[in-house]
Amino acid sequence: MSEFDARPPTLAVVPATAAAALVVLPVAAGSTAGLVLAGPGAAAVVFGARSATRSYVTLGGTFAFLGVAVGAATGLPTALALIAGIAALVAYDTGEHAVTLGVDVGADAAVAQSIAVHTAGSVAVASLAAALGFGIYQFGPTSLPVTGLVALLFAAVFLAYVLGD
């Protein structure tokens, strides 16, 4: 019998890697300032997911999302910001799931079904949140102060973090 290997299965890191790349590409196309945060953030998510380091996944997810927010504030088109925002949430969530799978079942476990279901659910929830946010942006009040919108953004990120624990 071999010793338990608590690293995430290689297949479990694939969705986090793909989503992290999907954060960087739209932000790179439209905002250098956002790329300064999103690029290292995406790399940290992938590194954390591969090395089973939850703190890197969390920090990387935070920087990736902040990179998208900065990109959106500095001229990133709305469609690209929505795609990158969804990807940032999915990268964080699937990176966390990869770490959890490594701890729970180890590197040699068959996890394809778990990864597919979790990734689909993550994409669905992030897309729904983006659609709701876009609806509010498009049809909501236009006289809100920017400070209030920034406070709502940070409240949403904090809520997502708290619900994840």
N, C-alpha and C positions, 0 to 999 in steps of 0.2 A: 504494500500500500504506500502511495506517495503522500508527501506532505501537502496540506491544503494551500493553494495559491490564491490569495485574496485580491489579486489584480482583476480588473474588469475583463470580461471576454472581449476579444478583438472586435467581434461583430457589434458589441454594445457601444463601441466608440464611434462607429461609422455615422449614425444619425447626428451626433454632436459635431463631428467634423464637417459634415455636409452643411449643417445649419450655420456653423461658424463661418464657413466660406461664403454662404449666402448673406451673411451680415456684411462682410467686407466688400464684396463686389459692388452692390448698389451704393454704399457709402463712398467707396473710392471713385465711383463715377460722378459723384456730385458734390463732395465736400472733403477738402483736405483737412480741415479742422476736426471733423468728425472721425476721419480715418486715423488721426493721431491717437484717439481713444479706442475706437472699434477694432483696429488691427491687433494691438497687443492684447485687448480683451478677448478676442476670438482665439488667439494663440494660447492664452492662459486657460480658456475653457477646454481646449483640446488636450493640452498638457495635463491639466488636472484630471480629466476623464481617463486619460491613458495611464496615469501614474496613481490613480485612486486617491487623489488629494482634493478633498471637498472644498477646502479654502481657496484653491486656485480656480475651481469651477465657479464658486460664488463670486470671487473678485473679478474673474474674467467676464462672467455674465453681466455683472454690474457695469464694468467698463464698456462692454459691447453695447449695452442698452444706452448708456450715457453718450457714447459715440454717435448712436443713431439720433438721439435727442439733439445733440449739438449740430449734427449734420442737418437735421430738419430746421433748426433755428438759423442755420447759415446758408440756406438756399437749396437744400436737397429737395427735389420734387416730391410731392405728397405720395405718389404711388411707390416710389423707391423707398421712402421713409417707412411706409406701411410694410413693405416686403422685408426690409431689414429689421424692423421692430419685431415682426412675427418670428423671423429667423433668430433674433437674439434671445427671445423667450424660449424658443424650441431648443436652441443650443444649450442654454442653461439647464432646462428641465431634463433633456436627454443625457446631458453630462452627469447630472446628479443621479439619474437612473442607472447609468453605467457604473458609477462608484458603488451604489447600493447593490447592484447585481454582483459585483466583485466581492463585496463583503459577505453577502448572503449565500451565493452559490459557487463562487470561485471562477477562475479563468477557463476551466475546462467544461463548463456546463453548456447544455444546449439551450439557448436563450432566444432563438429567432422569433418565436411567437410572442414572447413577452416584449421584445423590442419593437416589433411591428405594431402591436396593440398600443403600447405606451406612446410611441412616436405619433401614431395616428390621432390619439386622444390629445396629445400636446399640440399638434398642428391645428386640430379642430378648436380647442379652447383659445389658443392664441389668435386664430383667425376671427373667431367670434368677438373677442375683445377688440381687435383692430377694426372690425366692421362697426361695432358699437361706437368706438372712439371716432371713426370717420363720420358716422352719422351725426354725432354731436358736433363735430367740427363743421360739417357741411350745412346742417340745418338748425343748429343751436344758436343761442344768442351771440351777437357779435360785439357786444359792449363789455365783455368781461376783461378785467385787468390782467396783464401778462403774469403778474405775481400770483394771482389766483390759479392760473393754468399751470404754472410751474409747481405750486404747492399740490395741486391735484395729481400731477405726474409723479411726484415723489411719494405721495400717499398711496398711489396705485402700486408703485414698485415695492413699498414697504408692506403693503397688504399681501402682495404675491410672495414676498419673502416669509412673512409670518405664517401664511397658509401652507407654505412648503415644509415648515418644521413640524 
